[in-house]
Amino acid sequence: MTSIFGPRLAAIIVKELWLVLRDPRARISLILPPFIQLFVFAYASTLEVKNVTIGVLDRDGGQWSHEIIQRVAGSPSVRGIVRFDADAAVADAINTQRVIAVLRFDSHFSADVSAGRGAVVGAVFDGRKSNAAQIVDGYVDRIVAGVSADVHVARPPPVPGSTDVTYWFNPNLDYLWFTIPSLVVIISLASSTSVVSQSVAREKEMGTYDQLMVSPFRVWEILVGKMVPPVLIGMANATLYLVVNPFVFGVPFRGSLLLFYPSLIVFLLAMTGIGMLVSVVSNTQQQAFLGMFALTVPAFLLSGYAAPIDNIPPFLQLVAEANPAKHFQIVTEGLFLKGMPAADVFTNTWPMAVIAVVTIAVASYLFRSRLE
Amino acid sequence: MADAVASVHGLTKRFSGQEKAALDKISMDIEPGKMTGLVGPDGAGKTTLIRILAGLIDPDAGEATVFGRAATATDRSMIGYMPQRFGLYEDLSVIENLRLYADLRGLPPADRQASFDRLLDFTDLKRFTDRLAGKLSGGMKQKLGLACAMVRAPKLLLLDEPSVGVDPLSRRELWQMVKDLAGDGIGVLWSTAYLDEAEKCDTVTLLSEGKGLYAGPPQALTDKICNRVLRLAVPSEGRRVILQRALDDPAIIDGTVQGDALRLMLKANTAPPTPQSLGLKSGSLFETVQPRFEDAFIDLLGGGPSGTSQLAEHYRKIAATDAPAIVADGLSRRFGDFTAADLVSFSVPRGQIFGLLGPNGAGKSTTFKMLCGLLTPSEGRGSVAGFDLHSAKADARQSLGYMAQKFSLYGDLSVRQNLNFFAGAYGLKNGDAREAIERSIEIFHLHRYLKENASTMPLGFKQRLALACAVLHQPPVLFLDEPTSGVDPIVRREFWTHINGLVEKGVTVLVTTHFMDEAEYCDRATLIYRARQIATGTPDELKALAGKADAKMEDAFIALIKASNLQREAA
């Protein structure tokens, strides 16, 4: 062998790139989804709760229940208040999803407050929307606490202390600051794996596989050739997000790009390694697509974007260790929001390198043994 | 003349996005009780015409009439239609397929048993009624397809290439079966790319690129060239050179190798060249032979290509050695308990053509794949250009050019991108690559397709591009898997001119083919049947083994298969 980068390797890389770029369907599926997802994910997958309707069953009708209801109605997140006069109507409104929560005041509520006996606001939430219900619960809690503080002010035993909360890294708790870094991970993951998983399967389906295997390519040349386009495409999509972000979303990028790109490349190699495994064992493009779909959804769910890794059962946390997206999620979030230092980036990058080496090695072994 | 059961008149069909009409003003009649042949290479328009007759698509102009009414408005229950593929449900058994078709065609339950008995008897499938259709051999599948089309006795039978993928023996049986049906007064349309089948039809419509070249009895067409087809015995040693000289002679418009003889067609009203001018001893004689339909087709197309291959002219000379170029030594391949190839052995000296012959599924593709390194043999060894397939795989691959059976280049890449890729694949560097590519474009006339997707080219150009890519690096050994399947006879001639030319330069060629007359080009050939070699030798030796020295290769083939079947039954 004269040099590693001879005409053979150049030929197969150029060919693989052309195959992706000349296929109109592939072209559209590479350019359109990142843009659509950029806007859909960024604006629709909001974790805030806005425009909710809250029901009220006010048997009290006194000063304090009125105060709380007014404050709830005045909250920017609440669209409107619906009044009920019977428990049956409450149940019905929750069942039909007219309201997400109902506040219930007993007839002696204001009297209890005024007498300093301690009063309880009953609240019913729609547990089907558990996340939104929790958030509304939080809103209501804060309002009730506010009213309660006013009551105390009106009647002076001084408040012993209070909590002054500051949110680090995301001072205004802007959900975009959380979603945009995650989207960088998800988009580069989805675009690169969709390309690589088709690569070998397409050759088998189109009948070009034999022709390729008869030519004097080494297995590593074929695999390298097939991994270059998906890695480049994943990098292009991540770069798109980095470029668009300051103008559209304004999420700060506090870390170093010199740390981001090497880590991104390792992440993409790990993902294409997994995609290559799927492609090698698939006989048709359809199988490859379904196989990849079966893997990308868990990769997405176990990345830390959908649910915090600390909150999932221990055995799944173990599985998540094998998920490159989980590690890269930590790196991007860290580089975006807190300027993660090189040592921490490295700590979270080497597991991806291990995944890349293992999957690529297994893929090339299977590729060889499937030559039979 | 009996009234036609179906006829088309001035039929034209154009598919969107295609330059040429798929059918261009075609007229023909299908008469009851006769075999009407619809003949032409792939892409000629045969399937389109049949689909119009079956009422599946509308023509753009002209009319198609079946049983006196427009094809789209006629009584379709009286049409038996056997499409080229997908006619059978592979996961249903033979009898389930028949029942399904009986349901679809509304055959009254009372008539079913009689109809099934008659058809199973007739197709000789009675023993296999419970077998899944997907597990039948090619020939049996076609017979079942025919039975399904016949389940309710039709008046018109439309058969779209029923003999594709069927071994010669089954092909004959199928033909006989359909001919018997025609005898009962059914109008039969038999479409085929095999020109020898055309000769046996009562009347023939010859299509080429959507145009009707001829309509009428085949005999009338071959009669036009009756004194122009000649046979010339030649020494086996230099027959390819003599053929080249003959084809370069302006008096000769077509020629092929027939074992130890040449078959030549003279230009109309021209005297044959003297044997001496072709480099033969005086005393060699031309004898007039019976023209075939293929000769007539080539005459209609204006004659075949000249004898000198530009490809071979520019090819390097492969150095002579005593070592054989291809060796198969006891190659076997088993898939589970199924043996696909059983102890196949042969050796091909440098500069020869070796043929692997046999029906589909007999094991010739398996043998072929083992020799080019696509399949690892279960047993045995092979070598190519002196490189062992096991220990020096990459070197062996570098020394061979491969052309797959189906078009297997990158259809989504342009012609030039395909050429660039294969130049790189075989390690050609910048200057060499550019030169080799430009030369190929020149030789194979690829200029006007350079920027187009390879998949959009006509079949003949796809095959030319495939050959061009296989020889860019001027390999000493060429593997050609059914290189001329489906192309028109002119392209077939062109291919054999190139192959013959390359062999004269010292290239060794391993070729598989199901065109039995193409086996005549081989120096030696082996016949593979049911995973085993049943005969090996020169074309003339094979014919002699079959007991018929002057027979057509196909007759020899059938005789050998029959003998092998008998032997197997006795064992």
Interface residues (C-beta under 8 A of the other chain):
Chain A: G6 P7 R8 A10 A11 I12 V14 K15 W18 L19 R22 D23 M206 G207 T208 D210 Q211 M213 V214 S215 P216 F217 R218 L371 E372
Chain B: K369 C372 G373 L374 L375 T376 A394 D395 R397 Q398 L400 Y402 A404 K406 F407 S408 L409 Y410 G411 D412 L413 S414 Q417 N420 F421 F422 A423 G424 A425 Y426 G427 L428 K429 N430 A433 N453 F479
